[in-house]
Each structure stands twice: as C-alpha cells, then as structure tokens.
Amino acid sequence: MDIESLEIAINLFALTIDRAWEKNSKIVTISRHSKGWWDTNCSRDLEKYRSTRSLVDWKQFKKTVKSTKCTFFD
C-alpha cells in the first residue's frame, strides 16, 4: 500500500464519519428552562424514585438535587 492509497482511505473514512455525524447529531438549544446543573446523579435518583414511589427515595432525590445545585453554583 502506498501513501496515496492510504490518504484516499483516510479521506473516505473521514467522509463516512462526517456523514454519520450530520445524520445523527441534533442541535441543542439552551432555553430559560434548561438546567445546567442537572447531572447523571439527579437522573439516576429521579428514576429510582419514579420506579419505587418511596418517600425515602424522594428524600434522597431532593438531597441529591440540593447538593448538585450547591456544587454547581459555588
């Protein structure tokens, strides 16, 4: 394999990646309702609460949200 063939293969690969990105990516718009502080821990605890509907899990979710907000805004 020579240099020219390698460059063609790399360019073809890059073009394939670019097309896949354009097809599957989405534009994220930040609005006044967006929560920049929300993280995976908040999502995890919310899902846990939603599945159990337990008061203990609700309190854990609220504690996680409060802690995450404090860390984010400090």
PDB file of N, CA, C and O in Angstrom, chain B, residues numbered from 101:
ATOM      1  N   MET B 101       0.850  -1.182   0.000  1.00  0.00           N
ATOM      2  CA  MET B 101       0.000   0.000   0.000  1.00  0.00           C
ATOM      3  C   MET B 101       0.892   1.240   0.000  1.00  0.00           C
ATOM      4  O   MET B 101       1.812   1.346   0.811  1.00  0.00           O
ATOM      5  N   ASP B 102       0.628   2.144  -0.879  1.00  0.00           N
ATOM      6  CA  ASP B 102       1.436   3.355  -0.951  1.00  0.00           C
ATOM      7  C   ASP B 102       0.751   4.512  -0.224  1.00  0.00           C
ATOM      8  O   ASP B 102      -0.379   4.386   0.247  1.00  0.00           O
ATOM      9  N   ILE B 103       1.446   5.623  -0.144  1.00  0.00           N
ATOM     10  CA  ILE B 103       0.972   6.804   0.587  1.00  0.00           C
ATOM     11  C   ILE B 103      -0.329   7.332  -0.011  1.00  0.00           C
ATOM     12  O   ILE B 103      -1.239   7.712   0.725  1.00  0.00           O
ATOM     13  N   GLU B 104      -0.421   7.359  -1.314  1.00  0.00           N
ATOM     14  CA  GLU B 104      -1.615   7.896  -1.972  1.00  0.00           C
ATOM     15  C   GLU B 104      -2.855   7.058  -1.647  1.00  0.00           C
ATOM     16  O   GLU B 104      -3.922   7.612  -1.384  1.00  0.00           O
ATOM     17  N   SER B 105      -2.724   5.750  -1.662  1.00  0.00           N
ATOM     18  CA  SER B 105      -3.846   4.863  -1.320  1.00  0.00           C
ATOM     19  C   SER B 105      -4.269   5.052   0.129  1.00  0.00           C
ATOM     20  O   SER B 105      -5.457   5.028   0.449  1.00  0.00           O
ATOM     21  N   LEU B 106      -3.282   5.241   1.005  1.00  0.00           N
ATOM     22  CA  LEU B 106      -3.574   5.460   2.419  1.00  0.00           C
ATOM     23  C   LEU B 106      -4.334   6.769   2.618  1.00  0.00           C
ATOM     24  O   LEU B 106      -5.288   6.817   3.395  1.00  0.00           O
ATOM     25  N   GLU B 107      -3.926   7.823   1.930  1.00  0.00           N
ATOM     26  CA  GLU B 107      -4.614   9.110   2.039  1.00  0.00           C
ATOM     27  C   GLU B 107      -6.050   9.012   1.528  1.00  0.00           C
ATOM     28  O   GLU B 107      -6.961   9.591   2.119  1.00  0.00           O
ATOM     29  N   ILE B 108      -6.251   8.288   0.443  1.00  0.00           N
ATOM     30  CA  ILE B 108      -7.609   8.099  -0.087  1.00  0.00           C
ATOM     31  C   ILE B 108      -8.473   7.358   0.925  1.00  0.00           C
ATOM     32  O   ILE B 108      -9.626   7.730   1.145  1.00  0.00           O
ATOM     33  N   ALA B 109      -7.928   6.316   1.541  1.00  0.00           N
ATOM     34  CA  ALA B 109      -8.676   5.544   2.530  1.00  0.00           C
ATOM     35  C   ALA B 109      -9.020   6.387   3.754  1.00  0.00           C
ATOM     36  O   ALA B 109     -10.126   6.297   4.285  1.00  0.00           O
ATOM     37  N   ILE B 110      -8.074   7.202   4.195  1.00  0.00           N
ATOM     38  CA  ILE B 110      -8.314   8.069   5.356  1.00  0.00           C
ATOM     39  C   ILE B 110      -9.376   9.116   5.033  1.00  0.00           C
ATOM     40  O   ILE B 110     -10.259   9.371   5.851  1.00  0.00           O
ATOM     41  N   ASN B 111      -9.299   9.715   3.867  1.00  0.00           N
ATOM     42  CA  ASN B 111     -10.297  10.709   3.469  1.00  0.00           C
ATOM     43  C   ASN B 111     -11.688  10.096   3.345  1.00  0.00           C
ATOM     44  O   ASN B 111     -12.679  10.717   3.729  1.00  0.00           O
ATOM     45  N   LEU B 112     -11.762   8.887   2.812  1.00  0.00           N
ATOM     46  CA  LEU B 112     -13.043   8.194   2.703  1.00  0.00           C
ATOM     47  C   LEU B 112     -13.618   7.892   4.083  1.00  0.00           C
ATOM     48  O   LEU B 112     -14.817   8.047   4.316  1.00  0.00           O
ATOM     49  N   PHE B 113     -12.748   7.461   4.992  1.00  0.00           N
ATOM     50  CA  PHE B 113     -13.171   7.191   6.369  1.00  0.00           C
ATOM     51  C   PHE B 113     -13.681   8.475   7.034  1.00  0.00           C
ATOM     52  O   PHE B 113     -14.720   8.466   7.695  1.00  0.00           O
ATOM     53  N   ALA B 114     -12.947   9.574   6.857  1.00  0.00           N
ATOM     54  CA  ALA B 114     -13.350  10.856   7.443  1.00  0.00           C
ATOM     55  C   ALA B 114     -14.685  11.321   6.865  1.00  0.00           C
ATOM     56  O   ALA B 114     -15.515  11.863   7.594  1.00  0.00           O
ATOM     57  N   LEU B 115     -14.897  11.119   5.589  1.00  0.00           N
ATOM     58  CA  LEU B 115     -16.158  11.489   4.954  1.00  0.00           C
ATOM     59  C   LEU B 115     -17.312  10.657   5.509  1.00  0.00           C
ATOM     60  O   LEU B 115     -18.405  11.180   5.726  1.00  0.00           O
ATOM     61  N   THR B 116     -17.076   9.371   5.737  1.00  0.00           N
ATOM     62  CA  THR B 116     -18.096   8.493   6.307  1.00  0.00           C
ATOM     63  C   THR B 116     -18.463   8.938   7.724  1.00  0.00           C
ATOM     64  O   THR B 116     -19.641   8.978   8.076  1.00  0.00           O
ATOM     65  N   ILE B 117     -17.468   9.269   8.526  1.00  0.00           N
ATOM     66  CA  ILE B 117     -17.708   9.761   9.896  1.00  0.00           C
ATOM     67  C   ILE B 117     -18.498  11.066   9.848  1.00  0.00           C
ATOM     68  O   ILE B 117     -19.441  11.246  10.619  1.00  0.00           O
ATOM     69  N   ASP B 118     -18.124  11.969   8.955  1.00  0.00           N
ATOM     70  CA  ASP B 118     -18.800  13.257   8.831  1.00  0.00           C
ATOM     71  C   ASP B 118     -20.266  13.077   8.440  1.00  0.00           C
ATOM     72  O   ASP B 118     -21.142  13.744   8.990  1.00  0.00           O
ATOM     73  N   ARG B 119     -20.529  12.198   7.512  1.00  0.00           N
ATOM     74  CA  ARG B 119     -21.919  11.946   7.093  1.00  0.00           C
ATOM     75  C   ARG B 119     -22.735  11.339   8.231  1.00  0.00           C
ATOM     76  O   ARG B 119     -23.891  11.710   8.433  1.00  0.00           O
ATOM     77  N   ALA B 120     -22.139  10.410   8.971  1.00  0.00           N
ATOM     78  CA  ALA B 120     -22.834   9.801  10.111  1.00  0.00           C
ATOM     79  C   ALA B 120     -23.141  10.854  11.168  1.00  0.00           C
ATOM     80  O   ALA B 120     -24.224  10.852  11.755  1.00  0.00           O
ATOM     81  N   TRP B 121     -22.189  11.754  11.413  1.00  0.00           N
ATOM     82  CA  TRP B 121     -22.398  12.818  12.393  1.00  0.00           C
ATOM     83  C   TRP B 121     -23.545  13.734  11.957  1.00  0.00           C
ATOM     84  O   TRP B 121     -24.423  14.052  12.759  1.00  0.00           O
ATOM     85  N   GLU B 122     -23.540  14.147  10.721  1.00  0.00           N
ATOM     86  CA  GLU B 122     -24.587  15.026  10.207  1.00  0.00           C
ATOM     87  C   GLU B 122     -25.958  14.368  10.251  1.00  0.00           C
ATOM     88  O   GLU B 122     -26.959  15.038  10.503  1.00  0.00           O
ATOM     89  N   LYS B 123     -26.011  13.077  10.012  1.00  0.00           N
ATOM     90  CA  LYS B 123     -27.284  12.366  10.005  1.00  0.00           C
ATOM     91  C   LYS B 123     -27.841  12.162  11.416  1.00  0.00           C
ATOM     92  O   LYS B 123     -29.055  12.226  11.607  1.00  0.00           O
ATOM     93  N   ASN B 124     -26.984  11.920  12.401  1.00  0.00           N
ATOM     94  CA  ASN B 124     -27.449  11.510  13.726  1.00  0.00           C
ATOM     95  C   ASN B 124     -27.329  12.567  14.812  1.00  0.00           C
ATOM     96  O   ASN B 124     -27.881  12.383  15.897  1.00  0.00           O
ATOM     97  N   SER B 125     -26.632  13.659  14.563  1.00  0.00           N
ATOM     98  CA  SER B 125     -26.485  14.668  15.604  1.00  0.00           C
ATOM     99  C   SER B 125     -27.710  15.574  15.629  1.00  0.00           C
ATOM    100  O   SER B 125     -28.450  15.672  14.651  1.00  0.00           O
ATOM    101  N   LYS B 126     -27.905  16.227  16.758  1.00  0.00           N
ATOM    102  CA  LYS B 126     -29.006  17.175  16.852  1.00  0.00           C
ATOM    103  C   LYS B 126     -28.499  18.468  17.472  1.00  0.00           C
ATOM    104  O   LYS B 126     -27.528  18.468  18.228  1.00  0.00           O
ATOM    105  N   ILE B 127     -29.154  19.548  17.149  1.00  0.00           N
ATOM    106  CA  ILE B 127     -28.790  20.853  17.678  1.00  0.00           C
ATOM    107  C   ILE B 127     -29.464  21.020  19.035  1.00  0.00           C
ATOM    108  O   ILE B 127     -30.677  20.857  19.166  1.00  0.00           O
ATOM    109  N   VAL B 128     -28.661  21.345  20.035  1.00  0.00           N
ATOM    110  CA  VAL B 128     -29.184  21.562  21.378  1.00  0.00           C
ATOM    111  C   VAL B 128     -29.363  23.052  21.565  1.00  0.00           C
ATOM    112  O   VAL B 128     -28.438  23.836  21.349  1.00  0.00           O
ATOM    113  N   THR B 129     -30.560  23.434  21.968  1.00  0.00           N
ATOM    114  CA  THR B 129     -30.815  24.842  22.225  1.00  0.00           C
ATOM    115  C   THR B 129     -31.005  25.046  23.718  1.00  0.00           C
ATOM    116  O   THR B 129     -31.782  24.338  24.359  1.00  0.00           O
ATOM    117  N   ILE B 130     -30.306  25.999  24.254  1.00  0.00           N
ATOM    118  CA  ILE B 130     -30.405  26.338  25.664  1.00  0.00           C
ATOM    119  C   ILE B 130     -31.537  27.354  25.807  1.00  0.00           C
ATOM    120  O   ILE B 130     -31.564  28.381  25.130  1.00  0.00           O
ATOM    121  N   SER B 131     -32.464  27.042  26.699  1.00  0.00           N
ATOM    122  CA  SER B 131     -33.569  27.974  26.933  1.00  0.00           C
ATOM    123  C   SER B 131     -33.577  28.382  28.400  1.00  0.00           C
ATOM    124  O   SER B 131     -32.756  27.924  29.194  1.00  0.00           O
ATOM    125  N   ARG B 132     -34.501  29.233  28.735  1.00  0.00           N
ATOM    126  CA  ARG B 132     -34.572  29.668  30.133  1.00  0.00           C
ATOM    127  C   ARG B 132     -35.038  28.551  31.047  1.00  0.00           C
ATOM    128  O   ARG B 132     -34.945  28.673  32.268  1.00  0.00           O
ATOM    129  N   HIS B 133     -35.539  27.460  30.474  1.00  0.00           N
ATOM    130  CA  HIS B 133     -35.984  26.318  31.264  1.00  0.00           C
ATOM    131  C   HIS B 133     -34.900  25.251  31.402  1.00  0.00           C
ATOM    132  O   HIS B 133     -35.108  24.248  32.085  1.00  0.00           O
ATOM    133  N   SER B 134     -33.748  25.453  30.762  1.00  0.00           N
ATOM    134  CA  SER B 134     -32.664  24.477  30.830  1.00  0.00           C
ATOM    135  C   SER B 134     -32.057  24.461  32.230  1.00  0.00           C
ATOM    136  O   SER B 134     -32.040  25.471  32.934  1.00  0.00           O
ATOM    137  N   LYS B 135     -31.567  23.303  32.608  1.00  0.00           N
ATOM    138  CA  LYS B 135     -30.952  23.148  33.927  1.00  0.00           C
ATOM    139  C   LYS B 135     -29.503  22.714  33.729  1.00  0.00           C
ATOM    140  O   LYS B 135     -29.219  21.526  33.578  1.00  0.00           O
ATOM    141  N   GLY B 136     -28.594  23.679  33.732  1.00  0.00           N
ATOM    142  CA  GLY B 136     -27.188  23.380  33.539  1.00  0.00           C
ATOM    143  C   GLY B 136     -26.584  22.578  34.671  1.00  0.00           C
ATOM    144  O   GLY B 136     -25.557  21.925  34.490  1.00  0.00           O
ATOM    145  N   TRP B 137     -27.199  22.617  35.820  1.00  0.00           N
ATOM    146  CA  TRP B 137     -26.667  21.916  36.983  1.00  0.00           C
ATOM    147  C   TRP B 137     -27.077  20.453  37.026  1.00  0.00           C
ATOM    148  O   TRP B 137     -26.474  19.682  37.772  1.00  0.00           O
ATOM    149  N   TRP B 138     -28.079  20.038  36.256  1.00  0.00           N
ATOM    150  CA  TRP B 138     -28.596  18.666  36.286  1.00  0.00           C
ATOM    151  C   TRP B 138     -27.508  17.705  35.811  1.00  0.00           C
ATOM    152  O   TRP B 138     -26.857  17.959  34.797  1.00  0.00           O
ATOM    153  N   ASP B 139     -27.307  16.607  36.533  1.00  0.00           N
ATOM    154  CA  ASP B 139     -26.306  15.635  36.113  1.00  0.00           C
ATOM    155  C   ASP B 139     -26.860  14.212  36.186  1.00  0.00           C
ATOM    156  O   ASP B 139     -28.046  14.012  36.451  1.00  0.00           O
ATOM    157  N   THR B 140     -26.001  13.239  35.951  1.00  0.00           N
ATOM    158  CA  THR B 140     -26.440  11.843  35.909  1.00  0.00           C
ATOM    159  C   THR B 140     -26.909  11.350  37.275  1.00  0.00           C
ATOM    160  O   THR B 140     -27.767  10.471  37.351  1.00  0.00           O
ATOM    161  N   ASN B 141     -26.362  11.901  38.346  1.00  0.00           N
ATOM    162  CA  ASN B 141     -26.816  11.506  39.684  1.00  0.00           C
ATOM    163  C   ASN B 141     -28.274  11.915  39.906  1.00  0.00           C
ATOM    164  O   ASN B 141     -29.057  11.161  40.483  1.00  0.00           O
ATOM    165  N   CYS B 142     -28.625  13.108  39.446  1.00  0.00           N
ATOM    166  CA  CYS B 142     -30.017  13.567  39.565  1.00  0.00           C
ATOM    167  C   CYS B 142     -30.940  12.647  38.772  1.00  0.00           C
ATOM    168  O   CYS B 142     -31.991  12.239  39.266  1.00  0.00           O
ATOM    169  N   SER B 143     -30.550  12.328  37.560  1.00  0.00           N
ATOM    170  CA  SER B 143     -31.370  11.439  36.726  1.00  0.00           C
ATOM    171  C   SER B 143     -31.522  10.069  37.363  1.00  0.00           C
ATOM    172  O   SER B 143     -32.617   9.508  37.394  1.00  0.00           O
ATOM    173  N   ARG B 144     -30.419   9.534  37.870  1.00  0.00           N
ATOM    174  CA  ARG B 144     -30.445   8.212  38.498  1.00  0.00           C
ATOM    175  C   ARG B 144     -31.416   8.185  39.694  1.00  0.00           C
ATOM    176  O   ARG B 144     -32.249   7.286  39.810  1.00  0.00           O
ATOM    177  N   ASP B 145     -31.291   9.186  40.576  1.00  0.00           N
ATOM    178  CA  ASP B 145     -32.153   9.211  41.762  1.00  0.00           C
ATOM    179  C   ASP B 145     -33.610   9.481  41.411  1.00  0.00           C
ATOM    180  O   ASP B 145     -34.510   8.958  42.067  1.00  0.00           O
ATOM    181  N   LEU B 146     -33.851  10.288  40.390  1.00  0.00           N
ATOM    182  CA  LEU B 146     -35.231  10.532  39.964  1.00  0.00           C
ATOM    183  C   LEU B 146     -35.854   9.249  39.411  1.00  0.00           C
ATOM    184  O   LEU B 146     -37.000   8.928  39.725  1.00  0.00           O
ATOM    185  N   GLU B 147     -35.105   8.525  38.598  1.00  0.00           N
ATOM    186  CA  GLU B 147     -35.614   7.257  38.053  1.00  0.00           C
ATOM    187  C   GLU B 147     -35.880   6.248  39.163  1.00  0.00           C
ATOM    188  O   GLU B 147     -36.857   5.500  39.118  1.00  0.00           O
ATOM    189  N   LYS B 148     -35.000   6.238  40.155  1.00  0.00           N
ATOM    190  CA  LYS B 148     -35.202   5.326  41.293  1.00  0.00           C
ATOM    191  C   LYS B 148     -36.490   5.683  42.026  1.00  0.00           C
ATOM    192  O   LYS B 148     -37.277   4.800  42.364  1.00  0.00           O
ATOM    193  N   TYR B 149     -36.706   6.966  42.270  1.00  0.00           N
ATOM    194  CA  TYR B 149     -37.939   7.385  42.930  1.00  0.00           C
ATOM    195  C   TYR B 149     -39.168   7.041  42.091  1.00  0.00           C
ATOM    196  O   TYR B 149     -40.164   6.549  42.620  1.00  0.00           O
ATOM    197  N   ARG B 150     -39.101   7.296  40.805  1.00  0.00           N
ATOM    198  CA  ARG B 150     -40.247   7.022  39.935  1.00  0.00           C
ATOM    199  C   ARG B 150     -40.604   5.542  39.904  1.00  0.00           C
ATOM    200  O   ARG B 150     -41.774   5.186  39.761  1.00  0.00           O
ATOM    201  N   SER B 151     -39.606   4.687  40.036  1.00  0.00           N
ATOM    202  CA  SER B 151     -39.891   3.248  39.996  1.00  0.00           C
ATOM    203  C   SER B 151     -40.430   2.740  41.332  1.00  0.00           C
ATOM    204  O   SER B 151     -41.219   1.794  41.354  1.00  0.00           O
ATOM    205  N   THR B 152     -40.015   3.356  42.454  1.00  0.00           N
ATOM    206  CA  THR B 152     -40.447   2.850  43.763  1.00  0.00           C
ATOM    207  C   THR B 152     -41.564   3.674  44.399  1.00  0.00           C
ATOM    208  O   THR B 152     -42.368   3.142  45.165  1.00  0.00           O
ATOM    209  N   ARG B 153     -41.618   4.965  44.087  1.00  0.00           N
ATOM    210  CA  ARG B 153     -42.561   5.904  44.721  1.00  0.00           C
ATOM    211  C   ARG B 153     -42.414   5.913  46.242  1.00  0.00           C
ATOM    212  O   ARG B 153     -43.382   6.133  46.970  1.00  0.00           O
ATOM    213  N   SER B 154     -41.210   5.673  46.700  1.00  0.00           N
ATOM    214  CA  SER B 154     -40.910   5.622  48.129  1.00  0.00           C
ATOM    215  C   SER B 154     -40.560   7.015  48.640  1.00  0.00           C
ATOM    216  O   SER B 154     -39.905   7.791  47.943  1.00  0.00           O
ATOM    217  N   LEU B 155     -40.991   7.324  49.841  1.00  0.00           N
ATOM    218  CA  LEU B 155     -40.672   8.604  50.465  1.00  0.00           C
ATOM    219  C   LEU B 155     -39.166   8.713  50.713  1.00  0.00           C
ATOM    220  O   LEU B 155     -38.585   9.792  50.595  1.00  0.00           O
ATOM    221  N   VAL B 156     -38.556   7.605  51.050  1.00  0.00           N
ATOM    222  CA  VAL B 156     -37.104   7.582  51.279  1.00  0.00           C
ATOM    223  C   VAL B 156     -36.358   7.946  49.987  1.00  0.00           C
ATOM    224  O   VAL B 156     -35.411   8.733  50.010  1.00  0.00           O
ATOM    225  N   ASP B 157     -36.794   7.368  48.868  1.00  0.00           N
ATOM    226  CA  ASP B 157     -36.156   7.674  47.585  1.00  0.00           C
ATOM    227  C   ASP B 157     -36.413   9.118  47.154  1.00  0.00           C
ATOM    228  O   ASP B 157     -35.550   9.750  46.545  1.00  0.00           O
ATOM    229  N   TRP B 158     -37.598   9.635  47.470  1.00  0.00           N
ATOM    230  CA  TRP B 158     -37.900  11.038  47.162  1.00  0.00           C
ATOM    231  C   TRP B 158     -36.966  11.962  47.940  1.00  0.00           C
ATOM    232  O   TRP B 158     -36.436  12.925  47.387  1.00  0.00           O
ATOM    233  N   LYS B 159     -36.768  11.666  49.218  1.00  0.00           N
ATOM    234  CA  LYS B 159     -35.874  12.481  50.044  1.00  0.00           C
ATOM    235  C   LYS B 159     -34.435  12.397  49.530  1.00  0.00           C
ATOM    236  O   LYS B 159     -33.713  13.393  49.536  1.00  0.00           O
ATOM    237  N   GLN B 160     -34.024  11.214  49.088  1.00  0.00           N
ATOM    238  CA  GLN B 160     -32.676  11.067  48.533  1.00  0.00           C
ATOM    239  C   GLN B 160     -32.532  11.883  47.248  1.00  0.00           C
ATOM    240  O   GLN B 160     -31.505  12.524  47.025  1.00  0.00           O
ATOM    241  N   PHE B 161     -33.554  11.856  46.415  1.00  0.00           N
ATOM    242  CA  PHE B 161     -33.534  12.646  45.179  1.00  0.00           C
ATOM    243  C   PHE B 161     -33.409  14.136  45.507  1.00  0.00           C
ATOM    244  O   PHE B 161     -32.574  14.823  44.920  1.00  0.00           O
ATOM    245  N   LYS B 162     -34.213  14.639  46.423  1.00  0.00           N
ATOM    246  CA  LYS B 162     -34.168  16.054  46.797  1.00  0.00           C
ATOM    247  C   LYS B 162     -32.799  16.421  47.378  1.00  0.00           C
ATOM    248  O   LYS B 162     -32.285  17.509  47.117  1.00  0.00           O
ATOM    249  N   LYS B 163     -32.209  15.514  48.168  1.00  0.00           N
ATOM    250  CA  LYS B 163     -30.888  15.746  48.736  1.00  0.00           C
ATOM    251  C   LYS B 163     -29.832  15.822  47.627  1.00  0.00           C
ATOM    252  O   LYS B 163     -28.939  16.669  47.671  1.00  0.00           O
ATOM    253  N   THR B 164     -29.939  14.948  46.652  1.00  0.00           N
ATOM    254  CA  THR B 164     -29.010  14.954  45.527  1.00  0.00           C
ATOM    255  C   THR B 164     -29.134  16.244  44.731  1.00  0.00           C
ATOM    256  O   THR B 164     -28.123  16.839  44.358  1.00  0.00           O
ATOM    257  N   VAL B 165     -30.362  16.685  44.466  1.00  0.00           N
ATOM    258  CA  VAL B 165     -30.591  17.926  43.727  1.00  0.00           C
ATOM    259  C   VAL B 165     -29.997  19.114  44.483  1.00  0.00           C
ATOM    260  O   VAL B 165     -29.327  19.959  43.890  1.00  0.00           O
ATOM    261  N   LYS B 166     -30.240  19.174  45.766  1.00  0.00           N
ATOM    262  CA  LYS B 166     -29.722  20.284  46.571  1.00  0.00           C
ATOM    263  C   LYS B 166     -28.202  20.304  46.563  1.00  0.00           C
ATOM    264  O   LYS B 166     -27.591  21.363  46.410  1.00  0.00           O
ATOM    265  N   SER B 167     -27.600  19.155  46.725  1.00  0.00           N
ATOM    266  CA  SER B 167     -26.135  19.061  46.726  1.00  0.00           C
ATOM    267  C   SER B 167     -25.554  19.443  45.359  1.00  0.00           C
ATOM    268  O   SER B 167     -24.557  20.160  45.273  1.00  0.00           O
ATOM    269  N   THR B 168     -26.188  18.959  44.310  1.00  0.00           N
ATOM    270  CA  THR B 168     -25.716  19.260  42.954  1.00  0.00           C
ATOM    271  C   THR B 168     -25.828  20.745  42.649  1.00  0.00           C
ATOM    272  O   THR B 168     -24.920  21.324  42.053  1.00  0.00           O
ATOM    273  N   LYS B 169     -26.925  21.366  43.050  1.00  0.00           N
ATOM    274  CA  LYS B 169     -27.099  22.802  42.829  1.00  0.00           C
ATOM    275  C   LYS B 169     -26.040  23.607  43.586  1.00  0.00           C
ATOM    276  O   LYS B 169     -25.450  24.542  43.045  1.00  0.00           O
ATOM    277  N   CYS B 170     -25.810  23.228  44.846  1.00  0.00           N
ATOM    278  CA  CYS B 170     -24.806  23.949  45.646  1.00  0.00           C
ATOM    279  C   CYS B 170     -23.427  23.857  45.008  1.00  0.00           C
ATOM    280  O   CYS B 170     -22.708  24.853  44.924  1.00  0.00           O
ATOM    281  N   THR B 171     -23.062  22.663  44.561  1.00  0.00           N
ATOM    282  CA  THR B 171     -21.765  22.483  43.916  1.00  0.00           C
ATOM    283  C   THR B 171     -21.681  23.285  42.625  1.00  0.00           C
ATOM    284  O   THR B 171     -20.660  23.917  42.355  1.00  0.00           O
ATOM    285  N   PHE B 172     -22.733  23.267  41.835  1.00  0.00           N
ATOM    286  CA  PHE B 172     -22.738  23.959  40.547  1.00  0.00           C
ATOM    287  C   PHE B 172     -22.647  25.478  40.716  1.00  0.00           C
ATOM    288  O   PHE B 172     -21.882  26.134  40.009  1.00  0.00           O
ATOM    289  N   PHE B 173     -23.414  26.030  41.635  1.00  0.00           N
ATOM    290  CA  PHE B 173     -23.494  27.476  41.753  1.00  0.00           C
ATOM    291  C   PHE B 173     -22.386  28.074  42.609  1.00  0.00           C
ATOM    292  O   PHE B 173     -22.240  29.295  42.656  1.00  0.00           O
ATOM    293  N   ASP B 174     -21.608  27.243  43.281  1.00  0.00           N
ATOM    294  CA  ASP B 174     -20.462  27.759  44.074  1.00  0.00           C
ATOM    295  C   ASP B 174     -19.295  27.994  43.206  1.00  0.00           C
ATOM    296  O   ASP B 174     -18.246  28.424  43.686  1.00  0.00           O
TER     297      ASP B 174
END
